Amino acid sequence: LGRSDRSADYRTLAAWFMECETDAEAHRLWRAAFGLTPARHLGIDGDTLQARAEAPVPPSRPWAEAPPLRISPRLRETGRHAKRGVPPKVRDRSKEKQLLRVRLDRESLQARDARRRLASGEDIRLSQIGRLESASFDLFLRLLGEALAATRDPERAVRTVTGDGTISIALEPLGPETRAVIETPDGAFGGRDYLVCITDLEAGANPAAKTERTPGRDLEPGDEAVA
């Protein structure tokens, strides 16, 4: 069997159009190919539908013996029109808007509290953080993910800035044998311990650039890693 798809059908149709000798033939081909005959767009009005509902025509009756369909010329030319009447009432959504406003205010407050809780600008070990609420933990995970994504060597420190430039995070791995656990409402988050410093740059406490380093080792060119 030959391959059949839409592009092949259009190419075949284009070849047929090329074979048309007159515009009239091309118009007939167009109407036949796309079914643009007037009967394809005919419909029936409400009175005819009601009459058929009151006196159904069985499918076994030949169409020549069935009662004719009464088609409104206006319906054929312009389509169905909605009946005029009283416009629908505008739904009052003030309650939903108020609930949404309260929710946004609550989330904004939680985000500010989380930022104030984490962005102290001081060095702290992850094992010393303790428990974090959901909003604070979400912010912590985002910052930790950005810092780890900027790390070229898991054994070296890194400092990076969030994409919006508002928070700086410095992360320095401690010994591989160390472990930190942070309690959250959804469970415990554990892993290797790090020395972390999160600073709110919008608070005017923009720290001096901190570079990657390995303990007991001098800095070398290319050690900076700022995302």
Secondary structure in CASP SS format (residue, H / E / C, confidence):
PFRMAT SS
TARGET T0000
AUTHOR 0000-0000-0000
METHOD secondary structure of the structure
MODEL  1
L C 1.00
G C 1.00
R C 1.00
S C 1.00
D C 1.00
R H 1.00
S H 1.00
A H 1.00
D H 1.00
Y H 1.00
R H 1.00
T H 1.00
L H 1.00
A H 1.00
A H 1.00
W H 1.00
F H 1.00
M H 1.00
E H 1.00
C C 1.00
E C 1.00
T C 1.00
D H 1.00
A H 1.00
E H 1.00
A H 1.00
H H 1.00
R H 1.00
L H 1.00
W H 1.00
R H 1.00
A H 1.00
A H 1.00
F H 1.00
G C 1.00
L C 1.00
T C 1.00
P H 1.00
A H 1.00
R H 1.00
H H 1.00
L C 1.00
G C 1.00
I C 1.00
D C 1.00
G H 1.00
D H 1.00
T H 1.00
L H 1.00
Q H 1.00
A H 1.00
R H 1.00
A H 1.00
E H 1.00
A C 1.00
P C 1.00
V C 1.00
P C 1.00
P C 1.00
S C 1.00
R C 1.00
P C 1.00
W C 1.00
A C 1.00
E C 1.00
A C 1.00
P C 1.00
P C 1.00
L C 1.00
R C 1.00
I C 1.00
S C 1.00
P H 1.00
R H 1.00
L H 1.00
R H 1.00
E H 1.00
T H 1.00
G C 1.00
R C 1.00
H C 1.00
A C 1.00
K C 1.00
R C 1.00
G C 1.00
V C 1.00
P C 1.00
P C 1.00
K C 1.00
V C 1.00
R C 1.00
D C 1.00
R C 1.00
S H 1.00
K H 1.00
E H 1.00
K H 1.00
Q H 1.00
L H 1.00
L H 1.00
R H 1.00
V H 1.00
R H 1.00
L H 1.00
D H 1.00
R H 1.00
E H 1.00
S H 1.00
L H 1.00
Q H 1.00
A H 1.00
R H 1.00
D H 1.00
A H 1.00
R H 1.00
R H 1.00
R H 1.00
L H 1.00
A C 1.00
S C 1.00
G C 1.00
E C 1.00
D E 1.00
I E 1.00
R E 1.00
L H 1.00
S H 1.00
Q H 1.00
I C 1.00
G C 1.00
R E 1.00
L C 1.00
E C 1.00
S H 1.00
A H 1.00
S H 1.00
F H 1.00
D H 1.00
L H 1.00
F H 1.00
L H 1.00
R H 1.00
L H 1.00
L H 1.00
G H 1.00
E H 1.00
A H 1.00
L H 1.00
A H 1.00
A C 1.00
T C 1.00
R C 1.00
D C 1.00
P C 1.00
E C 1.00
R C 1.00
A C 1.00
V E 1.00
R E 1.00
T E 1.00
V E 1.00
T C 1.00
G C 1.00
D C 1.00
G C 1.00
T C 1.00
I E 1.00
S E 1.00
I E 1.00
A E 1.00
L E 1.00
E E 1.00
P E 1.00
L C 1.00
G C 1.00
P C 1.00
E C 1.00
T C 1.00
R C 1.00
A E 1.00
V E 1.00
I E 1.00
E E 1.00
T E 1.00
P C 1.00
D C 1.00
G E 1.00
A E 1.00
F E 1.00
G E 1.00
G E 1.00
R C 1.00
D C 1.00
Y E 1.00
L E 1.00
V E 1.00
C E 1.00
I E 1.00
T E 1.00
D E 1.00
L H 1.00
E H 1.00
A H 1.00
G C 1.00
A C 1.00
N C 1.00
P C 1.00
A C 1.00
A C 1.00
K C 1.00
T C 1.00
E C 1.00
R C 1.00
T C 1.00
P C 1.00
G C 1.00
R C 1.00
D C 1.00
L C 1.00
E C 1.00
P C 1.00
G C 1.00
D C 1.00
E C 1.00
A C 1.00
V C 1.00
A C 1.00
END
